[in-house]
Every structure is written in C-alpha cells, then in structure tokens.
Amino acid sequence: MPPSAQPVANKLLDGPILRTLLSLAWPNAIAFSAGTLVAIAETSYIGQLGVEALAAMALVFPCVMLTMSMSGAAMGGGVASAIARALGAGDRDRAESLATHALLIAVFFGLVFMLGMLAGGRQLLELLGGRGNVLAQAVAYNQVYFGGAVLAWLVNTLAGVLRGTGNMKLPSLMVANSAICQIILGGTLGLGLGPVPQFGMPGVATGSLIAYSINIAIMSWYLFSGRGRVVPQLRGFRMQWALFADILKVGVVSCFTPLQNTLTNLILTHMLAIFGTATLAAYGIGVRLEYVLATIAFSIGIGSVPMIGVAIGAGRIARARRIAWTTGLVALIVVGGLASAVAIFPDPWVHLFTDDAGARAASRQFLRIVGPFYAFIGLASAMYFSSQGAGNVLGPVLAQTARLLFVVLGGWYLVSQTATATSFFTLTASSMVLLGALSCATVAFTRWGPRKADANGKLNLAGVADK
C-alpha cells in the first residue's frame, strides 16, 4: 500500500467504529448547522425586498435545493465512495485518476443544469405557479444562479473527493465559510448596503456564486498542493470509461433519491391543499423541520461513506456491515430524539414561522402525529449513505420509489373516501416507517463486495465472503 494511503487505512479500517464515525460526523454537523443559518438569514433579508421577493425565492428554492442535493449528497457521495474503495484496495493511482474524472463529471453536469435552466427555467417557474413580478424576480435569480451552475457542481465534487480520503474537516469548514460569505455577500449585494447599489434577487444569487468560487479556490489549492492524500492527475491524464462508470453507477442512481423525495413532498402538498391554508402551512412547517433533520442525518450518514468504502476495498465486508448498522442506529437515535422533542413540545418550533392561530393548531396536530416518525427518515438516510459507500445504492433508491407509490396510492384512496387531514398526516408518518424499513431490508439482503475470481480464474458472482 502506498505510504499516503496507509494513514487512511489505519484510521478507517482499524479504528473503533462508533468513535471513528462520530469523529467524522461532528464537523459536518457543525457546518450544516451554519448552512441552516444561511437559510434563515436569506429569508430575513429577502423579506426586506418585499413579499414578492419572498414568493419568488420560494418558487426557485426547490430547483436550487435539487441541484445542491444531486451534486452533493448524490454525485458527491458517488465520488467519495469510489475514491474510498480505491484507497482501501491500496490503489492510490486509481484514486487520483478518479478525482480527475470526478471533476470532468462536475463540469459536464454543471453545464447540463446551466443550459437546461437558462433555456427552460422560465417555463418551469411558470408551471410551478409563478406570475407577474414574482415570476420576473424568480427568473432574474434563476439566470444568475444557474448561469454559474458549474460552480455549484465543482464545489460539491471537490468536497466529495476530500471526504473520500476521510477528510471531513476541510469540506465542513468550507460549508461554514460558504455560510458566512453568503450571508455577508448576499445581504450586501441584495439589499445594497453602504456604497454598494441594490441588485435585488440577482445580487443574492451572485453572493452564493462568489462563496462557491472562494471555496473552490481553497479546496483546489489544498488538493493540487499535495496536502489532500490524493492529487488529481492532470499531466499525462487519459480518460477511462471504467472510472467514469465507477463514479456514475453510484452517483447517477443516487440522483433519483432527491428527485423522488421532492416529488413526494409536492404530491403531499397538492393533496393537503384541499384542506385550506392552515393545513398547508402546517405541512410546510413540517417540511422545514424535515430539512433541518435531514442535514443532521446527512452529517452522520456521510461519515460512513469513506469508512465503508475503504472496508469494501480492503475486502472487510463484515466490518462494512457493522459500520452500516452502527450508522443507522446513531441516526435513528439522534434524529428520532430531536424529532420527538419537537413532537412533545411543538410550540417553540411552530412560533418561529407563524402567528396565525389556525396554522398553529394544525401544525401542532401534524407534528404530534408525524414528528416521532422522522426517526425513520434518519434511518433511511443512513442506509442510503452506507449503500453509497458499498458502491451499490439501488436498494435504498427503490425503497424511496416504494414510498412514493405508497403515498400516491394511499392518497388516492383517502381522497376517494373524503378522509380528514388527520388521515393524510397518518399516511405521511406511515410512509416514513415504510421507507426506513425497506431501506434496512435492502442493506440486509444486498450482497456487498467486489466480484472475485475463483481458483480457475472464473468470476465468482456470489461476491467476496465476509471476513
């Protein structure tokens, strides 16, 4: 094994599982807490631009979140998994070549998002309900932000390369740095502070792109200076389709999870809209809680990716599975504990978003019914990231598909029975339990590990035996 790969193997292969997982998770938890502050701060200063600006941001925000989820949790997880598996196998050259291929993938998908949103963004925002000045402001934000979509993909891909080596601290520091830069730059350019003129929504988007650019510069310097354990290969580089496939087999399949999750939320929103503004607001407040809890689950789950990837690469399948179940248990306890606390004491959370008595009452009801079951969202997230580390994420993605179908069919039945809002809340909670249970089942019954040649040189399709 190359010397620079040895520290990774020592830490991730031989360290105590829980202690190592928590050491990788806590920097992410702190960083993504800062990311939550960005969302709150942006809402605050965009609100100073007027109600129409707030509505415009609500319109374009799902597109932004989908981009960040696909480039970060999905494709970024695929990058981290491939590099960790290469390092676990002691193949540093492959890991460095994978890093370069990952950057090319980021540029390609960034350009696809850029061209797609610049050409069809207005039509999409109109389809989502944008009209008049709200649509105009959303389009203005869209043109600036997605004009720099390559930057969003590059920043998350570079973070994925670092996470694949077991380095969680620098990407987490970059998330915190991005939060600070976005708050300062977005507020200054959006509102026009001091001598800076007010650019409105385009200024807010520009602040995000500048923050991404700063982080790209820092992480690129760190990697190409040789401080990052792998140095992306540039000199003598040649494209290898097998390396693209190693990343994309995890990354592309993983992209269906945020897509399906977004679609599930949109369908539930549409179904609950028939019960009026208060019920719809209650679901929106619940989705905000889910977003916060999802960042915590991400912080825990992403720590398992390099641990499991290195174990798989080294042929230590039994250890990889122990890491997965440990990660699932930690996510279930942490996310479930926080969600249950909100379910028992919903008022502090609800009061952050509304003063309307009807919306508060509906929100309390929603959180008391659904809140404890967010624990299964945390469990499913842990299984999703564990499967990324193992290089086989199809199972958890299909579990998300099953949840989507369950919501569609269950919602159709409830609508036909003119059911109450409480029944739809119960449907939402049940779908979370289903997602968590199926995600665990896919991990339990999916064989992990690379194919192995037998004594006669033929591939053993059963995989590598647990060690």
C-alpha positions, 0 to 999 in steps of 0.5 A: 500500500502506498505510504499516503494511503496507509494513514487512511487505512489505519484510521478507517479500517482499524479504528473503533467504529462508533468513535471513528464515525462520530469523529467524522460526523461532528464537523459536518454537523457543525457546518450544516448547522451554519448552512441552516443559518444561511437559510434563515438569514436569506429569508430575513433579508429577502423579506426586506425586498418585499413579499414578492421577493419572498414568493419568488425565492420560494418558487426557485428554492426547490430547483436550487435545493435539487441541484445542491442535493444531486451534486452533493449528497448524490454525485458527491457521495458517488465520488467519495465512495469510489475514491474510498474503495480505491484507497482501501484496495491500496490503489492510490493511482486509481484514486487520483485518476478518479478525482480527475474524472470526478471533476470532468463529471462536475463540469459536464453536469454543471453545464447540463443544469446551466443550459437546461435552466437558462433555456427552460427555467422560465417555463418551469417557474411558470408551471410551478405557479409563478406570475407577474413580478414574482415570476420576473424576480424568480427568473432574474435569480434563476439566470444568475444562479444557474448561469454559474451552475458549474460552480455549484457542481465543482464545489460539491465534487471537490468536497466529495473527493476530500471526504473520500480520503476521510477528510471531513474537516476541510469540506465542513469548514468550507460549508461554514465559510460558504455560510458566512460569505453568503450571508455577508455577500448576499445581504450586501449585494441584495439589499445594497448596503453602504456604497454598494447599489441594490441588485435585488434577487440577482445580487443574492444569487451572485453572493452564493456564486462568489462563496462557491468560487472562494471555496473552490479556490481553497479546496483546489489549492489544498488538493493540487498542493499535495496536502489532500492524500490524493492529487488529481492527475492532470499531466499525462491524464487519459480518460477511462470509461471504467472510472467514469462508470465507477463514479456514475453507477453510484452517483447517477442512481443516487440522483433519483433519491432527491428527485423522488423525495421532492416529488413526494413532498409536492404530491403531499402538498397538492393533496393537503391543499384541499384542506385550506391554508392552515393545513398547508402551512402546517405541512410546510412547517413540517417540511422545514423541520424535515430539512433541518433533520435531514442535514443532521442525518446527512452529517452522520450518514456521510461519515460512513461513506469513506469508512465503508468504502475503504472496508469494501476495498480492503475486502472487510465486508463484515466490518462494512456491515457493522459500520452500516448498522452502527450508522443507522442506529446513531441516526435513528437515535439522534434524529428520532430524539430531536424529532420527538422533542419537537413532537412533545413540545411543538410550540417553540418550533411552530412560533418561529414561522407563524402567528396565525392561530389556525396554522398553529393548531394544525401544525401542532396536530401534524407534528404530534402525529408525524414528528416521532416518525422522522426517526425513520427518515434518519434511518433511511438516510443512513442506509442510503449513505452506507449503500453509497459507500458499498458502491451499490445504492439501488436498494435504498433508491427503490425503497424511496420509489416504494414510498412514493407509490405508497403515498400516491396510492394511499392518497388516492384512496383517502381522497376517494373516501373524503378522509380528514387531514388527520388521515393524510398526516397518518399516511405521511408518518406511515410512509416514513416507517415504510421507507426506513424499513425497506431501506434496512431490508435492502442493506440486509439482503444486498450482497456487498463486495467486489466480484472475485475470481475463483481458483480457475480464474472464473468470476465468482458472482456470489461476491467476496465472503465476509471476513 
